[in-house]
Amino acid sequence: MMKLVNDIKEANCITHGGTMHADEVFATAFLEMYLNDIKVYRTMEINPDEFPKDVLIYDIGRGIFDHHQIDALKRENGITYSSFGLLWKAFGLDYLKRREIEQAEDVFEAIEKDFVIAIDADDNGIFPKIETDGTYKIKTLPNIIKLFNPSYQSEDDSNEQFIKAVAFAKIILQEEIKNIIGKTKAKYKVIEHYNKTENNILLLDEYMPYEETLLTIDELKRIDFVIFPSNRGGYNVKTVPKSFEDKTFRKNFPEEWSGLTNEKLEEVTGVLGARFCHNTRFLLSCNSLEAAYQLIDKALSSDINKNIDL
């Protein structure tokens, strides 16, 4: 657990006080997960040379876990590490290995790309471009963390709010890690199923996250349709987008199938067991595996797919 202390000599972790940001909040949450029991002291000024090496000083003091110095460590993509990224880089893999996580290296790198870099980028002044029509506001995760800072003329104690923010961040980080562990396991299963595939149709024996794997591994980019068991019985058939940037489908279901269900869909497709086609035609459901393959054959032979440029 994390405990804030008022005496700096009691602390084994030291960070800055005042306004809190996502980087030191998530850094603190990670340290609590990694070290189990941490005693944190928040201060506005510190000399790292005055403390033993086993005291972790981060986001302040211009030491190895700070990023405010001119020669702060940068990634190959140019994004500077923040305190969170620096601590994840130093201890993240060890944390996963201690938990005996399978494919720990893959999970470590995936969390870095999926989560850590965005926190670091924001803290270093690289903000995502979010387009809206002006009628509403989208809050990023760093924006949400900032909500924990005492508001104008409130009587909230900044340290108590910091404890709340860290507890919130810990839940998010734990869920992120679980999510990435699941995605990594799924990636290897998707590849295993792909290796049994001789055409452009990937058949899965259960639903699993597959899209990222299909879009990031070059040899898997020939897959146009994915079939998997539906939790409502029968099977679902989904199209595959061309890329992360281009969400148009590699292949399409015919326009005349859009929004049809049951008997009407069976009549239009000529396939018994056709059950539902989504309005946007990215998803079909049917009663049997045989019907799934028949529907894909019908789609591939339709005019809409004859001249698609991939």
N, C-alpha and C positions, 0 to 999 in steps of 0.2 A: 504494500500500500504506500501511498504518498503522504508525507506529512510536511507542512510548512513549519519552519523553525524561525524563531526570532533572534537566536544567537548564531552567528556565522560559524563559530567554532564547532557547533553540533552538526553542521551540514556535510553531506557527502556529494551534494549536487548544488550548483549555484548558477542562477540565471538573472536576467535583468528584471527590475521592478517597473512600476509605471504601467503605461499602456501595454496590454498584451496583444500578441499577434499569433497567427496560426503556427509559425515555425517553432517558437519555443514552447508553445502549448502542446503541439504534437511531439516535440522532442521530449518533453517531460512525461507525456503519456507513454511513449516508447520506453523510456528509461525505467518507469515503474513496471512495465511488463517484463523488461529484460533483467532488472536487478531485484525485482519483487518489492523490497522495502527501500524507499529513498527518503532522505530528509533534505528538503529544498529550501534554500535561502534566496530571497529575491532582493536585489540591491541595485543602486543606480551607478555604482562605480566600484571597480575592483582591480587589484594588481595580482594576476595569476601566479607570479613568482613567489608570493607570500604563502602559498598553500601547497600541501603535499600533492604528489602526482596522482594519488588515488581519488582526489576530489575532482569531480567532473564539472568543469566550468564551460558553459555554453551560451552562445548568443550575446556574449559580453566578454571584455578583456582582451580581445584580439588574439586569442590562442588558437589551438588546433580545431576547436569546435565553434569558432566564431567566423563571421564572414564580412565583417565591416572594415577590414584592412584592405589596403590597395592591392596586395598580392593574394587576395582570397582565391581559394581553389575553384576552378571552373571545369565543367564537363566538356567533352569534345564538341557538343552542340552549342557551346557558348554560354549555357545557363550556369550561373554561379551557385554553388552549394550554399544552402542556409544551414542553420544549426541542426535542423531536423535531418536534412540530407547527409550532413557530415556524420552524425551519430548513426544513421542507418547504414551508411557506407562502412563505418568502422565495426559495427556490432550486429547489423541486421542478419547477415548470413549465420553468424554464430548463434544468434537467438533461434533461428529456424532449425539449425542442426541440433541444438539442445532439446528442442521439442520433437526431434526425430521425424521431421517433415520429409516426405518423399520428394525427390527432385528439388531439393532445397535451393540449389543454385538457380534453377529456372524460376522458382517462386520468388526468390530474392530479386532477380532482375526484373520480373514482371511487376512486382510491387513498386520498384524504383520507377519504372516507366509509367505505370498506371496511376500512381498516387503521389509519390514523394516529389518527383520533378515539378509537378504543378504547384505544390506548396512552396517549394524553393523559388520557382519563377516569380510567383506573386510577391513574395517577400523581398525579392530583388528588383521589383518594379516592372516586371513583365506581366501585363494583365491580358486576359483573354478578351477578344473582341466579341461582345454579345449584342446582337442586333435585335431591337424590339421596335414596336411602333409607338413607343412613348406612353402607352397606357398602363404599363406594368413594369416591374423591376425584377430582374433575375439576380438572386444572391448567390455568389460563389461560396465555397466552404470557408475561405479566409474571411469573407464578409460576415458569415454566421459566427465565427469565433470572435470577431470584434464586438458582436452584440453583448458579449459577457463583460465588457469593460463598463465600469459604473457610468450611467448616463448623466447628463447635465443636471445638476442640483439634486441628484439622488443621494440617499444615505447608505448605499451599498459599499461594503468594504472591498477594496481591490484584491486583497489576498483571498477572501472568501469567494469572490467571483472567479479568481484564477483557479481555485480548487474545483469549482463547478465546470469551468471550461475544460480542464484536464480530464475530468471524469467523462465528459461528453466526448472529447477527442479519443479517449481510450476505447470507448464503445465503437466509434467509427473505425478506428485503426484495427481493432480486433475483427470486425466484420469484413473489412477490406482484405485482411490476411486470409480469413476463411474463404472468401469469395475467390481470391487468386489461387489458393490451394485447389479448390474445386475446378477452376478453369484449367489449371495445369494438368490435373489428372485427366480431365476431359480431352485436352489436346492430344495426349498420347493414345487415348482410346479412339479418337477421330482418325488419327494416323493409322492405327491398327485396322480400322474398318476400311479406310481408303486403300490400304495395301491389298485388300481383297476385291477391289472394284476394278472392273475392266471397261467401264463406260463413263458417261458424264453424270451418273446418278449415284449418290452416296446413300447407302442404306444403313441406318443406325438401329441397334437393338433396344435402345431407350433414348429418351430425350436427354441431350447434354449440350452445353454451350459449344457450338461448332463454328460459328461464323468467323470469329477472329482467326482461327486456325486456317480456314479456307482462304482468307484474304491476305494472309501474311506469309504463307509458305508457297513458293512459286509453283512447285509441282502439283499442288492441290487446286490450282486456279482453273483447272479444266472442269470442275464440278459445276453443273448448272442447276441441279435439283437435289434436295435432301428429303429422304423419307424417314419417318420415325413414328413409333407407336403414340397414339393420342391418349391423354388421360381421360378422355371421354369414350374410349373404345375405338377400335379401328385404327386408321393411320392418318397422319398429316403429311402433306407434301408442301415444301416451301421452296420458293425461288432463291437464288443467290445474287446479291448485288455485285456490280462490276468491281467496286473497290470501296474503301472507307469514304473516299471523297465523292465518288459517283455512285449514288444509291439506286440508279436505274438497274433493272434486272438483266442478267446475262441472257436469259431466255424468259419468255412471257407466256402466261395462259391467255387464251383468246378473249377478246373484249366481250363477246357475247355470253361468256360464262359469268361475268361479274355480278355478284350479289345473288346468284341463283342457289336454291336449296332443293335437296331431295328429288322428287319426281321431275321438277322442271329442269334441274341440272342433269339428271339421267337422260331426259329427252333430248336436250341440246347436245350433250356430249356423246350420247349413244353408249354410255358405260353404266352398267348396273352397279349400284353401290356407291355412286357419286353422291356426296352428302351436302357439301357446302363449298362455295367459292367466295372468298373475301372480295368486297367491293373494289379494293385496290389490286386484286389478283396476285398477291404475294403468297397466299395460303389457300390450299385445298384440303378438304377432309373427305375421307371415304371409308367404306366398311371393311375393306380387305386389301391385302398387299397386291393381289392381282389387279384390283381396280386402280390402285395407285400407279402401277406401271402402265396400264392401259391409258389412263388420263395423261400421263407424261408423253406417251407415244402420240396421242391425239394432238397435244400441244406442240410437239416438235414438228409435226407434219403440217401444221396450220400456216397460213400465209404470214402471220405476224412474226414468225421465227425464221423465215427463209433468208432474210437479208439483213439480219442483225450484225452490226460491226462491233466485234469485241476488241 
